[in-house]
Each structure stands twice: as C-alpha cells, then as structure tokens.
Amino acid sequence: MDLELTRDQAALRHNARRFVVEVLQPLEQELERAGGRLPPQVGADLRRQAIEAGLAGGELPVEAGGKGWTVFEQVLVHEQYGQVTGGLWSFVPKLTVRYIDPRSAAVYEALGALLVALGIWFSMQFRLQTQPTGMALAFATGVLGLLGALCFLVAVARGPVSLVTILSALYPALTVCLAVLFLGETITLRQGCGMVLALVSMVLIVG
C-alpha cells in the first residue's frame, strides 16, 4: 500500500497548517479571554481568509459550491485544525452552514457516507454478513449518527460554535452511563467523579 501523499494532498495539508499557525493560533488567547466568542468583525475576517485559503466548504460536493474533498483529505485538514482551541477548530466547518442549510448539509454528509459504504462493500466483493441483530444495530447506529450530525449542524448554525463544540465533546459521559446500564460495565470511583465533574462543567458552561 502506497502511503505517500500526492502533490495535491501535501499542498492541502500545508495550506491548512499555514492557516492554523498564521491565522487561528494567534487568536486563541483572545478567544479564551472572551469566553469563546469573537467580535463580529474578527469572525467575518476569519471567514474571508478561510474562503481565500480554499478551506471553506471542503466537505461539500463541487456542484454545491464546495471543494469535494475525499474522506482522507478531510482528515488531513482536520488533523491540522486539531492544533488549536476547540472553538476555532470547529469554526471552519461551521462555514458549511453559511452556504447551505443544516438539513441539506446532512443529506450531503449521508451521500458522502454512502460512497464510502459502497467502496467498502466493493472491497468485500459484495459479501456482507447478514445476522439480523447485528444488521439492525448497525442500521440504528447509522441513523443515530446522521441524526447526531444534523443536530450538530443545526446547533452551530444557531449558536456560538465554541459553546456547541464544548458541549458536544461531553458525549462520552452519556456513553459511559449507557454502558453501565445496558452492558453491565463498571466504573471506578475516579471515573464516576470525572463524570460528575463533566456534568457540572456542562451546567456552568450553559449558565
């Protein structure tokens, strides 16, 4: 398997890294001191620079005004975004809902996922396991995943992306609770205290 980046992929990663280092990272302290909110003029300037850098709407198909990035290219870009504060990391994806509404964006996400699924199916020579319970659970996972993506898109379209990102990042606390209730897993005292603190932080953030 050839793991070397193509020239275009290397250029995309370099461009995303430059945007992170030169544009986003200098704003981190200002963002934190302002409670996760940036002045409107700063946000507008960020949007302009993201568009000029070719990093806006990359996940969207070309026919919808996006860049038509592959899944791998999205990973290359988000790998660089991960070097900055969460609010800024999620700022550029929020640009998606500046072009189209959240429901349309969710449909394009589903279509992209369908292409990936077809590729996987092809790699399996169109042979899928068909155990009923496993099929039902996998289908439910896909439905819930897309609903979660839609809710996230709606949230970032209506509220501060820094706040939405922080709250959505607390989902593991719910996962742990469900694992304890339905899978019979146990948690340590330390883990339990961590979950309580996570819930308290959610209340403080929302408040």
Secondary structure in CASP SS format (residue, H / E / C, confidence):
PFRMAT SS
TARGET T0000
AUTHOR 0000-0000-0000
METHOD secondary structure of the structure
MODEL  1
M C 1.00
D C 1.00
L C 1.00
E C 1.00
L C 1.00
T C 1.00
R H 1.00
D H 1.00
Q H 1.00
A H 1.00
A H 1.00
L H 1.00
R H 1.00
H H 1.00
N H 1.00
A H 1.00
R H 1.00
R H 1.00
F H 1.00
V H 1.00
V H 1.00
E H 1.00
V H 1.00
L H 1.00
Q H 1.00
P H 1.00
L H 1.00
E H 1.00
Q H 1.00
E H 1.00
L H 1.00
E H 1.00
R H 1.00
A C 1.00
G C 1.00
G C 1.00
R C 1.00
L C 1.00
P C 1.00
P H 1.00
Q H 1.00
V H 1.00
G H 1.00
A H 1.00
D H 1.00
L H 1.00
R H 1.00
R H 1.00
Q H 1.00
A H 1.00
I H 1.00
E H 1.00
A C 1.00
G C 1.00
L C 1.00
A C 1.00
G C 1.00
G C 1.00
E C 1.00
L C 1.00
P C 1.00
V H 1.00
E H 1.00
A H 1.00
G C 1.00
G C 1.00
K C 1.00
G C 1.00
W C 1.00
T C 1.00
V H 1.00
F H 1.00
E H 1.00
Q H 1.00
V H 1.00
L H 1.00
V H 1.00
H H 1.00
E H 1.00
Q H 1.00
Y H 1.00
G C 1.00
Q C 1.00
V C 1.00
T C 1.00
G H 1.00
G H 1.00
L H 1.00
W H 1.00
S C 1.00
F H 1.00
V H 1.00
P H 1.00
K H 1.00
L C 1.00
T H 1.00
V H 1.00
R H 1.00
Y H 1.00
I C 1.00
D C 1.00
P H 1.00
R H 1.00
S H 1.00
A H 1.00
A H 1.00
V H 1.00
Y H 1.00
E H 1.00
A H 1.00
L H 1.00
G H 1.00
A H 1.00
L H 1.00
L H 1.00
V H 1.00
A H 1.00
L H 1.00
G H 1.00
I H 1.00
W H 1.00
F H 1.00
S H 1.00
M C 1.00
Q C 1.00
F C 1.00
R C 1.00
L C 1.00
Q C 1.00
T C 1.00
Q C 1.00
P H 1.00
T H 1.00
G H 1.00
M H 1.00
A H 1.00
L H 1.00
A H 1.00
F H 1.00
A H 1.00
T H 1.00
G H 1.00
V H 1.00
L H 1.00
G H 1.00
L H 1.00
L H 1.00
G H 1.00
A H 1.00
L H 1.00
C H 1.00
F H 1.00
L H 1.00
V H 1.00
A H 1.00
V H 1.00
A H 1.00
R H 1.00
G C 1.00
P C 1.00
V H 1.00
S H 1.00
L H 1.00
V H 1.00
T H 1.00
I H 1.00
L H 1.00
S H 1.00
A C 1.00
L C 1.00
Y H 1.00
P H 1.00
A H 1.00
L H 1.00
T H 1.00
V H 1.00
C H 1.00
L H 1.00
A H 1.00
V H 1.00
L H 1.00
F H 1.00
L C 1.00
G C 1.00
E C 1.00
T C 1.00
I C 1.00
T C 1.00
L H 1.00
R H 1.00
Q H 1.00
G H 1.00
C H 1.00
G H 1.00
M H 1.00
V H 1.00
L H 1.00
A H 1.00
L H 1.00
V H 1.00
S H 1.00
M H 1.00
V H 1.00
L H 1.00
I H 1.00
V H 1.00
G C 1.00
END
